[in-house]
Amino acid sequence: MCRSIHALYNFEPPATEEEVRDAALQYVRKISGFAQPSRANAEAFARAVDAVAAASGRLLDELVTSASPKDRELEAAKARDRRALRQPA
């Protein structure tokens, strides 16, 4: 899976529509192989991003959990720490 797509569920504050759309764009870019589609494919690309964003939004709205929401800032700090450990000095 694309490394720039991150979990969006069960965070406080919840994922925004922009975050869901950005993840959908990354997904469509990954599976299509296009960072920027040609004019001939632009309409299909845009429709795919819209469809993936809508499906992702529905999924996030319908998921249920008994776990308490994760703190975005704390999770981002943990990710930065993990990334620092992976990168050579």
KAFEN-V435882 format. One record per backbone hydrogen bond with DSSP energy under -0.5 kcal/mol. NH is the residue of the N-H (numbers start at 0). CO is the residue of the C=O. Records with the same first field share a line. If there is no record, write none. Layout:
# KAFEN-V435882
NH->CO, CO
This chain:
# KAFEN-V435882
4->1
5->3
11->69
14->7
19->15
20->16
21->17
22->18
23->19
24->20
25->21
26->22
27->23
28->24
29->25
30->26
31->27
32->28
40->37
41->37
42->38
44->40
45->41
46->42
47->43
48->44
49->45
50->46
51->47
52->48
53->49
54->50
55->51
56->52
57->53
58->54
59->55
60->56
61->57
62->58
69->9
71->11, 69
74->70
75->71
76->72
77->73
78->74
79->75
80->76
81->77
82->78
83->79
84->80
85->81
86->82
